[in-house]
Amino acid sequence: MTTNTLLRWGLYAVLILFAAFYLMPLFVMLTTSLKSLEEIRTGGLLSLPREITFAPWAEAWSTACAGTQCEGLRPFFWNSVLMAVPAVAISTVVGALNGYVFAQWQFRGANLFFAAILFGCFIPFQVVLLPMAQALGFLGLAGSIPGLIFVHVIYGIGFTTLFFRNYYVTIPQELVRAAKVDGAGFFRIFFAIFLPLSLPIITVSVIWQFTQIWNDFLFGVSFSGPGSQPVTVALNNIVNSTTGVKAYNVDMAAAIIAALPTLLVYVVAGKYFIRGLTAGSVKG
């Protein structure tokens, strides 16, 4: 056996160990969510369920108590959907237009404006809580799903602008000049030339924004009201409001339900995320 073969098998062994270590919490969550409480008390943490039950999943979805509200994750899950989908769409569209302007329509102070937008990407969440709360109160959006959409759009525009700007600078300006000669205007050039070429970077923007918005807890707990809390806040309430016997199977099922959308996004579209990020890395 050659040295290269030994190194290759050693690399595979290390990668398998890391993958097993990374997937172990998910394995424990999944197996625990399929066990009864009696089996959890008498069995081992890593043991497979002797008798699979989906009752914890049904309870986590429809009857688990989040504080004083015992409706499970269902209403909060749809709150997150109603929050994430418009926020992702709006921030992606605005980021695409911003990136198009900064990449192809140079104007005085463009670099300064772009730097100011990028600066927003590096502001910690905690710094903007008080001014954002004041802004939501002034606009009458405090404690509502539209208010959460507004917050995530504002915080996401910096990232989406960066993505699209870096992608659009790789598109030859000769195309823009030719379109201008033919009489095409600002929006005609964008919709006829740039938008059809934008599928890779749109994928990146959607995956990035959806993951950030769906997994967010700080903005959700700070700016939502009793009827507009996202699924992450409800999950925290379910886990921490249990009285009597701790229902670990219900908690694990609720955690998996809350994480399923982002897991599915990465499983289905993860490879497109990498392709989209590298699509604009080489100009020409």
GIPEFEN-V371564 format. One record per helix or strand of 2 or more residues. SS is the DSSP state (H for helix, E for strand). FROM is the first residue (numbers start at 1). LEN is the number of residues. If there is no record, write none. Layout:
((SS	FROM	LEN) (SS	FROM	LEN))
This chain:
((H	3	31) (H	37	6) (H	55	8) (H	74	31) (H	110	13) (H	125	15) (H	145	24) (H	173	9) (H	186	12) (H	199	17) (H	218	6) (H	231	10) (H	248	32))
